[in-house]
Amino acid sequence: MGGAMEQQRFGGDWTLIKLGILGEYLRAFTTALKNQPFRLVYIDAFAGTGRCKVNTSSGEREVDGSARIALRVNPPFDQFVFIEE
């Protein structure tokens, strides 16, 4: 097995679509709940390394994974829990 920071390789064009939808959803979620009297916690049970190489129809692309997308969301989450082997 590779080192802890080795990039993951998987997916396809659908992976890029999924990550784009995730970013949009997280932005809408934190915006809708930003004035609530509780803390927003992002939990990612499959956080990975933060970056991944995706095999698309136009070739391999390196992109941010779900963990990095969540870290960039504005308004931000109050706390993050990243879980990975």
PDB file with one MODEL, atoms N, CA, C and O in Angstrom:
MODEL        1
ATOM      1  N   MET A   1       0.841  -1.190   0.000  1.00  0.00           N
ATOM      2  CA  MET A   1       0.000   0.000   0.000  1.00  0.00           C
ATOM      3  C   MET A   1       0.876   1.241   0.000  1.00  0.00           C
ATOM      4  O   MET A   1       2.027   1.215   0.436  1.00  0.00           O
ATOM      5  N   GLY A   2       0.300   2.330  -0.501  1.00  0.00           N
ATOM      6  CA  GLY A   2       1.030   3.583  -0.576  1.00  0.00           C
ATOM      7  C   GLY A   2       1.003   4.324   0.744  1.00  0.00           C
ATOM      8  O   GLY A   2       0.395   3.876   1.716  1.00  0.00           O
ATOM      9  N   GLY A   3       1.670   5.462   0.761  1.00  0.00           N
ATOM     10  CA  GLY A   3       1.728   6.299   1.947  1.00  0.00           C
ATOM     11  C   GLY A   3       0.385   6.953   2.240  1.00  0.00           C
ATOM     12  O   GLY A   3      -0.543   6.892   1.434  1.00  0.00           O
ATOM     13  N   ALA A   4       0.300   7.577   3.407  1.00  0.00           N
ATOM     14  CA  ALA A   4      -0.950   8.171   3.862  1.00  0.00           C
ATOM     15  C   ALA A   4      -1.438   9.281   2.933  1.00  0.00           C
ATOM     16  O   ALA A   4      -2.644   9.500   2.825  1.00  0.00           O
ATOM     17  N   MET A   5      -0.527   9.984   2.261  1.00  0.00           N
ATOM     18  CA  MET A   5      -0.931  11.099   1.410  1.00  0.00           C
ATOM     19  C   MET A   5      -0.976  10.721  -0.070  1.00  0.00           C
ATOM     20  O   MET A   5      -1.106  11.602  -0.919  1.00  0.00           O
ATOM     21  N   GLU A   6      -0.873   9.435  -0.397  1.00  0.00           N
ATOM     22  CA  GLU A   6      -0.959   9.013  -1.785  1.00  0.00           C
ATOM     23  C   GLU A   6      -2.347   9.352  -2.318  1.00  0.00           C
ATOM     24  O   GLU A   6      -3.354   9.114  -1.652  1.00  0.00           O
ATOM     25  N   GLN A   7      -2.388   9.906  -3.521  1.00  0.00           N
ATOM     26  CA  GLN A   7      -3.677  10.286  -4.087  1.00  0.00           C
ATOM     27  C   GLN A   7      -4.453   9.062  -4.536  1.00  0.00           C
ATOM     28  O   GLN A   7      -3.885   8.082  -5.019  1.00  0.00           O
ATOM     29  N   GLN A   8      -5.751   9.142  -4.367  1.00  0.00           N
ATOM     30  CA  GLN A   8      -6.626   8.063  -4.786  1.00  0.00           C
ATOM     31  C   GLN A   8      -6.935   8.214  -6.264  1.00  0.00           C
ATOM     32  O   GLN A   8      -6.985   9.330  -6.782  1.00  0.00           O
ATOM     33  N   ARG A   9      -7.142   7.102  -6.941  1.00  0.00           N
ATOM     34  CA  ARG A   9      -7.522   7.102  -8.353  1.00  0.00           C
ATOM     35  C   ARG A   9      -8.797   6.296  -8.490  1.00  0.00           C
ATOM     36  O   ARG A   9      -8.858   5.131  -8.096  1.00  0.00           O
ATOM     37  N   PHE A  10      -9.817   6.929  -9.055  1.00  0.00           N
ATOM     38  CA  PHE A  10     -11.080   6.229  -9.228  1.00  0.00           C
ATOM     39  C   PHE A  10     -12.048   7.081 -10.032  1.00  0.00           C
ATOM     40  O   PHE A  10     -11.729   8.193 -10.452  1.00  0.00           O
ATOM     41  N   GLY A  11     -13.209   6.544 -10.229  1.00  0.00           N
ATOM     42  CA  GLY A  11     -14.328   7.304 -10.763  1.00  0.00           C
ATOM     43  C   GLY A  11     -14.275   7.560 -12.250  1.00  0.00           C
ATOM     44  O   GLY A  11     -13.558   6.906 -13.007  1.00  0.00           O
ATOM     45  N   GLY A  12     -15.062   8.537 -12.630  1.00  0.00           N
ATOM     46  CA  GLY A  12     -15.183   8.928 -14.019  1.00  0.00           C
ATOM     47  C   GLY A  12     -15.828  10.296 -14.085  1.00  0.00           C
ATOM     48  O   GLY A  12     -15.814  11.053 -13.115  1.00  0.00           O
ATOM     49  N   ASP A  13     -16.395  10.605 -15.247  1.00  0.00           N
ATOM     50  CA  ASP A  13     -17.050  11.902 -15.412  1.00  0.00           C
ATOM     51  C   ASP A  13     -18.096  12.150 -14.325  1.00  0.00           C
ATOM     52  O   ASP A  13     -18.250  13.276 -13.850  1.00  0.00           O
ATOM     53  N   TRP A  14     -18.807  11.099 -13.935  1.00  0.00           N
ATOM     54  CA  TRP A  14     -19.843  11.223 -12.900  1.00  0.00           C
ATOM     55  C   TRP A  14     -19.251  11.695 -11.575  1.00  0.00           C
ATOM     56  O   TRP A  14     -19.950  12.343 -10.796  1.00  0.00           O
ATOM     57  N   THR A  15     -17.986  11.390 -11.299  1.00  0.00           N
ATOM     58  CA  THR A  15     -17.348  11.816 -10.054  1.00  0.00           C
ATOM     59  C   THR A  15     -17.250  13.335  -9.996  1.00  0.00           C
ATOM     60  O   THR A  15     -17.492  13.936  -8.949  1.00  0.00           O
ATOM     61  N   LEU A  16     -16.899  13.954 -11.109  1.00  0.00           N
ATOM     62  CA  LEU A  16     -16.812  15.417 -11.166  1.00  0.00           C
ATOM     63  C   LEU A  16     -18.185  16.044 -10.949  1.00  0.00           C
ATOM     64  O   LEU A  16     -18.306  17.062 -10.267  1.00  0.00           O
ATOM     65  N   ILE A  17     -19.215  15.439 -11.528  1.00  0.00           N
ATOM     66  CA  ILE A  17     -20.585  15.931 -11.341  1.00  0.00           C
ATOM     67  C   ILE A  17     -20.982  15.808  -9.872  1.00  0.00           C
ATOM     68  O   ILE A  17     -21.542  16.739  -9.294  1.00  0.00           O
ATOM     69  N   LYS A  18     -20.690  14.658  -9.277  1.00  0.00           N
ATOM     70  CA  LYS A  18     -21.041  14.417  -7.869  1.00  0.00           C
ATOM     71  C   LYS A  18     -20.355  15.426  -6.950  1.00  0.00           C
ATOM     72  O   LYS A  18     -20.991  15.962  -6.042  1.00  0.00           O
ATOM     73  N   LEU A  19     -19.073  15.690  -7.172  1.00  0.00           N
ATOM     74  CA  LEU A  19     -18.348  16.633  -6.324  1.00  0.00           C
ATOM     75  C   LEU A  19     -18.872  18.061  -6.499  1.00  0.00           C
ATOM     76  O   LEU A  19     -18.917  18.825  -5.535  1.00  0.00           O
ATOM     77  N   GLY A  20     -19.263  18.418  -7.706  1.00  0.00           N
ATOM     78  CA  GLY A  20     -19.860  19.730  -7.944  1.00  0.00           C
ATOM     79  C   GLY A  20     -21.184  19.890  -7.215  1.00  0.00           C
ATOM     80  O   GLY A  20     -21.447  20.927  -6.607  1.00  0.00           O
ATOM     81  N   ILE A  21     -22.010  18.863  -7.280  1.00  0.00           N
ATOM     82  CA  ILE A  21     -23.298  18.881  -6.571  1.00  0.00           C
ATOM     83  C   ILE A  21     -23.068  18.960  -5.070  1.00  0.00           C
ATOM     84  O   ILE A  21     -23.778  19.684  -4.373  1.00  0.00           O
ATOM     85  N   LEU A  22     -22.082  18.221  -4.562  1.00  0.00           N
ATOM     86  CA  LEU A  22     -21.782  18.264  -3.133  1.00  0.00           C
ATOM     87  C   LEU A  22     -21.439  19.684  -2.695  1.00  0.00           C
ATOM     88  O   LEU A  22     -21.948  20.154  -1.678  1.00  0.00           O
ATOM     89  N   GLY A  23     -20.587  20.368  -3.442  1.00  0.00           N
ATOM     90  CA  GLY A  23     -20.208  21.740  -3.098  1.00  0.00           C
ATOM     91  C   GLY A  23     -21.408  22.671  -3.063  1.00  0.00           C
ATOM     92  O   GLY A  23     -21.541  23.484  -2.148  1.00  0.00           O
ATOM     93  N   GLU A  24     -22.282  22.557  -4.058  1.00  0.00           N
ATOM     94  CA  GLU A  24     -23.487  23.392  -4.100  1.00  0.00           C
ATOM     95  C   GLU A  24     -24.409  23.088  -2.925  1.00  0.00           C
ATOM     96  O   GLU A  24     -24.950  24.001  -2.301  1.00  0.00           O
ATOM     97  N   TYR A  25     -24.584  21.811  -2.628  1.00  0.00           N
ATOM     98  CA  TYR A  25     -25.459  21.414  -1.521  1.00  0.00           C
ATOM     99  C   TYR A  25     -24.919  21.927  -0.182  1.00  0.00           C
ATOM    100  O   TYR A  25     -25.679  22.466   0.622  1.00  0.00           O
ATOM    101  N   LEU A  26     -23.628  21.765   0.060  1.00  0.00           N
ATOM    102  CA  LEU A  26     -23.052  22.199   1.328  1.00  0.00           C
ATOM    103  C   LEU A  26     -23.181  23.712   1.512  1.00  0.00           C
ATOM    104  O   LEU A  26     -23.442  24.180   2.620  1.00  0.00           O
ATOM    105  N   ARG A  27     -23.001  24.473   0.443  1.00  0.00           N
ATOM    106  CA  ARG A  27     -23.180  25.927   0.500  1.00  0.00           C
ATOM    107  C   ARG A  27     -24.623  26.275   0.878  1.00  0.00           C
ATOM    108  O   ARG A  27     -24.858  27.121   1.740  1.00  0.00           O
ATOM    109  N   ALA A  28     -25.574  25.622   0.234  1.00  0.00           N
ATOM    110  CA  ALA A  28     -26.992  25.875   0.524  1.00  0.00           C
ATOM    111  C   ALA A  28     -27.328  25.461   1.954  1.00  0.00           C
ATOM    112  O   ALA A  28     -28.070  26.160   2.644  1.00  0.00           O
ATOM    113  N   PHE A  29     -26.789  24.336   2.399  1.00  0.00           N
ATOM    114  CA  PHE A  29     -27.043  23.815   3.742  1.00  0.00           C
ATOM    115  C   PHE A  29     -26.537  24.772   4.810  1.00  0.00           C
ATOM    116  O   PHE A  29     -27.270  25.109   5.740  1.00  0.00           O
ATOM    117  N   THR A  30     -25.290  25.211   4.684  1.00  0.00           N
ATOM    118  CA  THR A  30     -24.737  26.104   5.706  1.00  0.00           C
ATOM    119  C   THR A  30     -25.389  27.483   5.662  1.00  0.00           C
ATOM    120  O   THR A  30     -25.529  28.135   6.697  1.00  0.00           O
ATOM    121  N   THR A  31     -25.784  27.926   4.486  1.00  0.00           N
ATOM    122  CA  THR A  31     -26.472  29.210   4.376  1.00  0.00           C
ATOM    123  C   THR A  31     -27.836  29.145   5.064  1.00  0.00           C
ATOM    124  O   THR A  31     -28.204  30.056   5.807  1.00  0.00           O
ATOM    125  N   ALA A  32     -28.575  28.082   4.818  1.00  0.00           N
ATOM    126  CA  ALA A  32     -29.908  27.935   5.398  1.00  0.00           C
ATOM    127  C   ALA A  32     -29.866  27.830   6.923  1.00  0.00           C
ATOM    128  O   ALA A  32     -30.804  28.250   7.600  1.00  0.00           O
ATOM    129  N   LEU A  33     -28.797  27.278   7.456  1.00  0.00           N
ATOM    130  CA  LEU A  33     -28.726  27.029   8.900  1.00  0.00           C
ATOM    131  C   LEU A  33     -27.784  27.960   9.651  1.00  0.00           C
ATOM    132  O   LEU A  33     -27.556  27.757  10.844  1.00  0.00           O
ATOM    133  N   LYS A  34     -27.236  28.963   8.997  1.00  0.00           N
ATOM    134  CA  LYS A  34     -26.206  29.793   9.626  1.00  0.00           C
ATOM    135  C   LYS A  34     -26.683  30.574  10.847  1.00  0.00           C
ATOM    136  O   LYS A  34     -25.865  30.908  11.704  1.00  0.00           O
ATOM    137  N   ASN A  35     -27.956  30.873  10.956  1.00  0.00           N
ATOM    138  CA  ASN A  35     -28.455  31.659  12.095  1.00  0.00           C
ATOM    139  C   ASN A  35     -29.158  30.811  13.149  1.00  0.00           C
ATOM    140  O   ASN A  35     -29.860  31.343  14.009  1.00  0.00           O
ATOM    141  N   GLN A  36     -28.975  29.529  13.087  1.00  0.00           N
ATOM    142  CA  GLN A  36     -29.598  28.639  14.069  1.00  0.00           C
ATOM    143  C   GLN A  36     -28.743  28.566  15.340  1.00  0.00           C
ATOM    144  O   GLN A  36     -27.534  28.795  15.295  1.00  0.00           O
ATOM    145  N   PRO A  37     -29.381  28.246  16.472  1.00  0.00           N
ATOM    146  CA  PRO A  37     -28.656  28.253  17.743  1.00  0.00           C
ATOM    147  C   PRO A  37     -27.869  26.966  18.027  1.00  0.00           C
ATOM    148  O   PRO A  37     -27.723  26.576  19.185  1.00  0.00           O
ATOM    149  N   PHE A  38     -27.373  26.319  16.999  1.00  0.00           N
ATOM    150  CA  PHE A  38     -26.563  25.116  17.199  1.00  0.00           C
ATOM    151  C   PHE A  38     -25.358  25.170  16.274  1.00  0.00           C
ATOM    152  O   PHE A  38     -25.316  25.952  15.325  1.00  0.00           O
ATOM    153  N   ARG A  39     -24.382  24.323  16.571  1.00  0.00           N
ATOM    154  CA  ARG A  39     -23.159  24.275  15.779  1.00  0.00           C
ATOM    155  C   ARG A  39     -23.342  23.337  14.592  1.00  0.00           C
ATOM    156  O   ARG A  39     -23.991  22.297  14.699  1.00  0.00           O
ATOM    157  N   LEU A  40     -22.766  23.719  13.472  1.00  0.00           N
ATOM    158  CA  LEU A  40     -22.811  22.886  12.280  1.00  0.00           C
ATOM    159  C   LEU A  40     -21.541  22.045  12.214  1.00  0.00           C
ATOM    160  O   LEU A  40     -20.431  22.574  12.164  1.00  0.00           O
ATOM    161  N   VAL A  41     -21.722  20.740  12.214  1.00  0.00           N
ATOM    162  CA  VAL A  41     -20.590  19.816  12.182  1.00  0.00           C
ATOM    163  C   VAL A  41     -20.637  19.023  10.881  1.00  0.00           C
ATOM    164  O   VAL A  41     -21.657  18.416  10.553  1.00  0.00           O
ATOM    165  N   TYR A  42     -19.541  19.031  10.149  1.00  0.00           N
ATOM    166  CA  TYR A  42     -19.421  18.249   8.918  1.00  0.00           C
ATOM    167  C   TYR A  42     -18.700  16.958   9.266  1.00  0.00           C
ATOM    168  O   TYR A  42     -17.588  16.989   9.793  1.00  0.00           O
ATOM    169  N   ILE A  43     -19.324  15.824   8.975  1.00  0.00           N
ATOM    170  CA  ILE A  43     -18.718  14.515   9.232  1.00  0.00           C
ATOM    171  C   ILE A  43     -18.568  13.799   7.895  1.00  0.00           C
ATOM    172  O   ILE A  43     -19.540  13.617   7.162  1.00  0.00           O
ATOM    173  N   ASP A  44     -17.345  13.399   7.589  1.00  0.00           N
ATOM    174  CA  ASP A  44     -17.053  12.692   6.351  1.00  0.00           C
ATOM    175  C   ASP A  44     -16.392  11.368   6.710  1.00  0.00           C
ATOM    176  O   ASP A  44     -15.216  11.336   7.073  1.00  0.00           O
ATOM    177  N   ALA A  45     -17.141  10.283   6.608  1.00  0.00           N
ATOM    178  CA  ALA A  45     -16.640   8.964   6.991  1.00  0.00           C
ATOM    179  C   ALA A  45     -15.735   8.345   5.925  1.00  0.00           C
ATOM    180  O   ALA A  45     -15.109   7.314   6.169  1.00  0.00           O
ATOM    181  N   PHE A  46     -15.663   8.963   4.756  1.00  0.00           N
ATOM    182  CA  PHE A  46     -14.807   8.475   3.682  1.00  0.00           C
ATOM    183  C   PHE A  46     -13.987   9.641   3.132  1.00  0.00           C
ATOM    184  O   PHE A  46     -13.984   9.899   1.929  1.00  0.00           O
ATOM    185  N   ALA A  47     -13.299  10.333   4.021  1.00  0.00           N
ATOM    186  CA  ALA A  47     -12.632  11.594   3.682  1.00  0.00           C
ATOM    187  C   ALA A  47     -11.494  11.430   2.678  1.00  0.00           C
ATOM    188  O   ALA A  47     -11.234  12.352   1.906  1.00  0.00           O
ATOM    189  N   GLY A  48     -10.830  10.324   2.663  1.00  0.00           N
ATOM    190  CA  GLY A  48      -9.723  10.129   1.731  1.00  0.00           C
ATOM    191  C   GLY A  48      -8.551  11.044   2.032  1.00  0.00           C
ATOM    192  O   GLY A  48      -8.346  11.463   3.171  1.00  0.00           O
ATOM    193  N   THR A  49      -7.787  11.348   0.994  1.00  0.00           N
ATOM    194  CA  THR A  49      -6.568  12.141   1.157  1.00  0.00           C
ATOM    195  C   THR A  49      -6.784  13.626   0.906  1.00  0.00           C
ATOM    196  O   THR A  49      -5.877  14.431   1.118  1.00  0.00           O
ATOM    197  N   GLY A  50      -7.978  13.993   0.457  1.00  0.00           N
ATOM    198  CA  GLY A  50      -8.261  15.388   0.158  1.00  0.00           C
ATOM    199  C   GLY A  50      -8.162  15.725  -1.317  1.00  0.00           C
ATOM    200  O   GLY A  50      -8.786  16.682  -1.775  1.00  0.00           O
ATOM    201  N   ARG A  51      -7.398  14.964  -2.058  1.00  0.00           N
ATOM    202  CA  ARG A  51      -7.281  15.126  -3.512  1.00  0.00           C
ATOM    203  C   ARG A  51      -7.452  13.756  -4.150  1.00  0.00           C
ATOM    204  O   ARG A  51      -7.162  12.734  -3.527  1.00  0.00           O
ATOM    205  N   CYS A  52      -7.915  13.737  -5.373  1.00  0.00           N
ATOM    206  CA  CYS A  52      -8.027  12.456  -6.062  1.00  0.00           C
ATOM    207  C   CYS A  52      -7.785  12.640  -7.555  1.00  0.00           C
ATOM    208  O   CYS A  52      -7.992  13.719  -8.109  1.00  0.00           O
ATOM    209  N   LYS A  53      -7.349  11.578  -8.180  1.00  0.00           N
ATOM    210  CA  LYS A  53      -7.173  11.559  -9.629  1.00  0.00           C
ATOM    211  C   LYS A  53      -8.359  10.800 -10.194  1.00  0.00           C
ATOM    212  O   LYS A  53      -8.613   9.648  -9.840  1.00  0.00           O
ATOM    213  N   VAL A  54      -9.077  11.474 -11.081  1.00  0.00           N
ATOM    214  CA  VAL A  54     -10.295  10.923 -11.654  1.00  0.00           C
ATOM    215  C   VAL A  54     -10.058  10.617 -13.128  1.00  0.00           C
ATOM    216  O   VAL A  54      -9.556  11.455 -13.877  1.00  0.00           O
ATOM    217  N   ASN A  55     -10.427   9.407 -13.530  1.00  0.00           N
ATOM    218  CA  ASN A  55     -10.286   8.990 -14.922  1.00  0.00           C
ATOM    219  C   ASN A  55     -11.534   9.430 -15.686  1.00  0.00           C
ATOM    220  O   ASN A  55     -12.575   8.778 -15.606  1.00  0.00           O
ATOM    221  N   THR A  56     -11.431  10.532 -16.423  1.00  0.00           N
ATOM    222  CA  THR A  56     -12.572  11.053 -17.171  1.00  0.00           C
ATOM    223  C   THR A  56     -12.463  10.654 -18.635  1.00  0.00           C
ATOM    224  O   THR A  56     -11.454  10.093 -19.061  1.00  0.00           O
ATOM    225  N   SER A  57     -13.506  10.947 -19.401  1.00  0.00           N
ATOM    226  CA  SER A  57     -13.502  10.621 -20.825  1.00  0.00           C
ATOM    227  C   SER A  57     -12.442  11.413 -21.588  1.00  0.00           C
ATOM    228  O   SER A  57     -12.033  11.016 -22.679  1.00  0.00           O
ATOM    229  N   SER A  58     -11.997  12.540 -21.012  1.00  0.00           N
ATOM    230  CA  SER A  58     -10.962  13.352 -21.670  1.00  0.00           C
ATOM    231  C   SER A  58      -9.577  13.145 -21.053  1.00  0.00           C
ATOM    232  O   SER A  58      -8.642  13.884 -21.360  1.00  0.00           O
ATOM    233  N   GLY A  59      -9.448  12.151 -20.193  1.00  0.00           N
ATOM    234  CA  GLY A  59      -8.159  11.860 -19.571  1.00  0.00           C
ATOM    235  C   GLY A  59      -8.210  12.014 -18.059  1.00  0.00           C
ATOM    236  O   GLY A  59      -9.250  12.340 -17.486  1.00  0.00           O
ATOM    237  N   GLU A  60      -7.091  11.778 -17.436  1.00  0.00           N
ATOM    238  CA  GLU A  60      -7.018  11.849 -15.979  1.00  0.00           C
ATOM    239  C   GLU A  60      -6.978  13.298 -15.510  1.00  0.00           C
ATOM    240  O   GLU A  60      -6.273  14.128 -16.083  1.00  0.00           O
ATOM    241  N   ARG A  61      -7.751  13.594 -14.449  1.00  0.00           N
ATOM    242  CA  ARG A  61      -7.765  14.941 -13.857  1.00  0.00           C
ATOM    243  C   ARG A  61      -7.558  14.814 -12.358  1.00  0.00           C
ATOM    244  O   ARG A  61      -8.070  13.888 -11.728  1.00  0.00           O
ATOM    245  N   GLU A  62      -6.816  15.733 -11.800  1.00  0.00           N
ATOM    246  CA  GLU A  62      -6.613  15.794 -10.349  1.00  0.00           C
ATOM    247  C   GLU A  62      -7.556  16.857  -9.797  1.00  0.00           C
ATOM    248  O   GLU A  62      -7.546  17.999 -10.255  1.00  0.00           O
ATOM    249  N   VAL A  63      -8.373  16.480  -8.811  1.00  0.00           N
ATOM    250  CA  VAL A  63      -9.388  17.395  -8.265  1.00  0.00           C
ATOM    251  C   VAL A  63      -9.426  17.308  -6.742  1.00  0.00           C
ATOM    252  O   VAL A  63      -8.940  16.348  -6.145  1.00  0.00           O
ATOM    253  N   ASP A  64     -10.014  18.332  -6.131  1.00  0.00           N
ATOM    254  CA  ASP A  64     -10.254  18.291  -4.693  1.00  0.00           C
ATOM    255  C   ASP A  64     -11.359  17.295  -4.402  1.00  0.00           C
ATOM    256  O   ASP A  64     -12.343  17.207  -5.137  1.00  0.00           O
ATOM    257  N   GLY A  65     -11.188  16.543  -3.319  1.00  0.00           N
ATOM    258  CA  GLY A  65     -12.202  15.608  -2.876  1.00  0.00           C
ATOM    259  C   GLY A  65     -13.179  16.272  -1.922  1.00  0.00           C
ATOM    260  O   GLY A  65     -13.114  17.481  -1.701  1.00  0.00           O
ATOM    261  N   SER A  66     -14.078  15.490  -1.363  1.00  0.00           N
ATOM    262  CA  SER A  66     -15.149  16.014  -0.515  1.00  0.00           C
ATOM    263  C   SER A  66     -14.632  16.760   0.713  1.00  0.00           C
ATOM    264  O   SER A  66     -15.228  17.759   1.117  1.00  0.00           O
ATOM    265  N   ALA A  67     -13.552  16.303   1.307  1.00  0.00           N
ATOM    266  CA  ALA A  67     -13.023  16.960   2.509  1.00  0.00           C
ATOM    267  C   ALA A  67     -12.560  18.391   2.207  1.00  0.00           C
ATOM    268  O   ALA A  67     -12.883  19.316   2.952  1.00  0.00           O
ATOM    269  N   ARG A  68     -11.819  18.570   1.140  1.00  0.00           N
ATOM    270  CA  ARG A  68     -11.351  19.915   0.782  1.00  0.00           C
ATOM    271  C   ARG A  68     -12.506  20.810   0.340  1.00  0.00           C
ATOM    272  O   ARG A  68     -12.507  22.011   0.609  1.00  0.00           O
ATOM    273  N   ILE A  69     -13.472  20.230  -0.328  1.00  0.00           N
ATOM    274  CA  ILE A  69     -14.651  21.004  -0.732  1.00  0.00           C
ATOM    275  C   ILE A  69     -15.368  21.525   0.512  1.00  0.00           C
ATOM    276  O   ILE A  69     -15.753  22.693   0.563  1.00  0.00           O
ATOM    277  N   ALA A  70     -15.546  20.673   1.505  1.00  0.00           N
ATOM    278  CA  ALA A  70     -16.222  21.076   2.744  1.00  0.00           C
ATOM    279  C   ALA A  70     -15.446  22.164   3.481  1.00  0.00           C
ATOM    280  O   ALA A  70     -16.050  23.065   4.062  1.00  0.00           O
ATOM    281  N   LEU A  71     -14.136  22.092   3.465  1.00  0.00           N
ATOM    282  CA  LEU A  71     -13.315  23.100   4.147  1.00  0.00           C
ATOM    283  C   LEU A  71     -13.436  24.481   3.513  1.00  0.00           C
ATOM    284  O   LEU A  71     -13.231  25.489   4.189  1.00  0.00           O
ATOM    285  N   ARG A  72     -13.763  24.543   2.237  1.00  0.00           N
ATOM    286  CA  ARG A  72     -13.882  25.823   1.522  1.00  0.00           C
ATOM    287  C   ARG A  72     -15.286  26.426   1.560  1.00  0.00           C
ATOM    288  O   ARG A  72     -15.478  27.564   1.132  1.00  0.00           O
ATOM    289  N   VAL A  73     -16.258  25.688   2.059  1.00  0.00           N
ATOM    290  CA  VAL A  73     -17.647  26.160   2.026  1.00  0.00           C
ATOM    291  C   VAL A  73     -17.795  27.467   2.798  1.00  0.00           C
ATOM    292  O   VAL A  73     -17.220  27.648   3.871  1.00  0.00           O
ATOM    293  N   ASN A  74     -18.586  28.375   2.218  1.00  0.00           N
ATOM    294  CA  ASN A  74     -18.865  29.648   2.869  1.00  0.00           C
ATOM    295  C   ASN A  74     -20.364  29.909   2.793  1.00  0.00           C
ATOM    296  O   ASN A  74     -20.911  29.952   1.691  1.00  0.00           O
ATOM    297  N   PRO A  75     -21.050  30.085   3.924  1.00  0.00           N
ATOM    298  CA  PRO A  75     -20.490  30.155   5.271  1.00  0.00           C
ATOM    299  C   PRO A  75     -19.945  28.794   5.713  1.00  0.00           C
ATOM    300  O   PRO A  75     -20.425  27.744   5.285  1.00  0.00           O
ATOM    301  N   PRO A  76     -18.940  28.841   6.572  1.00  0.00           N
ATOM    302  CA  PRO A  76     -18.250  27.600   6.949  1.00  0.00           C
ATOM    303  C   PRO A  76     -18.994  26.789   8.013  1.00  0.00           C
ATOM    304  O   PRO A  76     -19.871  27.292   8.715  1.00  0.00           O
ATOM    305  N   PHE A  77     -18.611  25.529   8.102  1.00  0.00           N
ATOM    306  CA  PHE A  77     -19.050  24.682   9.213  1.00  0.00           C
ATOM    307  C   PHE A  77     -18.295  25.118  10.457  1.00  0.00           C
ATOM    308  O   PHE A  77     -17.230  25.729  10.363  1.00  0.00           O
ATOM    309  N   ASP A  78     -18.844  24.804  11.621  1.00  0.00           N
ATOM    310  CA  ASP A  78     -18.187  25.131  12.887  1.00  0.00           C
ATOM    311  C   ASP A  78     -17.136  24.104  13.269  1.00  0.00           C
ATOM    312  O   ASP A  78     -16.163  24.422  13.953  1.00  0.00           O
ATOM    313  N   GLN A  79     -17.335  22.887  12.830  1.00  0.00           N
ATOM    314  CA  GLN A  79     -16.425  21.806  13.216  1.00  0.00           C
ATOM    315  C   GLN A  79     -16.397  20.772  12.096  1.00  0.00           C
ATOM    316  O   GLN A  79     -17.377  20.603  11.371  1.00  0.00           O
ATOM    317  N   PHE A  80     -15.265  20.082  11.962  1.00  0.00           N
ATOM    318  CA  PHE A  80     -15.092  19.044  10.946  1.00  0.00           C
ATOM    319  C   PHE A  80     -14.623  17.771  11.603  1.00  0.00           C
ATOM    320  O   PHE A  80     -13.797  17.799  12.516  1.00  0.00           O
ATOM    321  N   VAL A  81     -15.152  16.645  11.138  1.00  0.00           N
ATOM    322  CA  VAL A  81     -14.700  15.330  11.569  1.00  0.00           C
ATOM    323  C   VAL A  81     -14.403  14.548  10.294  1.00  0.00           C
ATOM    324  O   VAL A  81     -15.309  14.235   9.522  1.00  0.00           O
ATOM    325  N   PHE A  82     -13.121  14.236  10.079  1.00  0.00           N
ATOM    326  CA  PHE A  82     -12.708  13.487   8.897  1.00  0.00           C
ATOM    327  C   PHE A  82     -12.256  12.104   9.346  1.00  0.00           C
ATOM    328  O   PHE A  82     -11.395  11.964  10.215  1.00  0.00           O
ATOM    329  N   ILE A  83     -12.853  11.093   8.738  1.00  0.00           N
ATOM    330  CA  ILE A  83     -12.555   9.709   9.102  1.00  0.00           C
ATOM    331  C   ILE A  83     -12.016   8.994   7.857  1.00  0.00           C
ATOM    332  O   ILE A  83     -12.598   9.073   6.775  1.00  0.00           O
ATOM    333  N   GLU A  84     -10.903   8.305   8.035  1.00  0.00           N
ATOM    334  CA  GLU A  84     -10.333   7.530   6.952  1.00  0.00           C
ATOM    335  C   GLU A  84      -9.397   6.509   7.556  1.00  0.00           C
ATOM    336  O   GLU A  84      -8.829   6.725   8.627  1.00  0.00           O
ATOM    337  N   GLU A  85      -9.240   5.393   6.862  1.00  0.00           N
ATOM    338  CA  GLU A  85      -8.375   4.323   7.358  1.00  0.00           C
ATOM    339  C   GLU A  85      -6.971   4.817   7.581  1.00  0.00           C
ATOM    340  O   GLU A  85      -6.105   4.048   7.999  1.00  0.00           O
TER     341      GLU A  85
ENDMDL
END
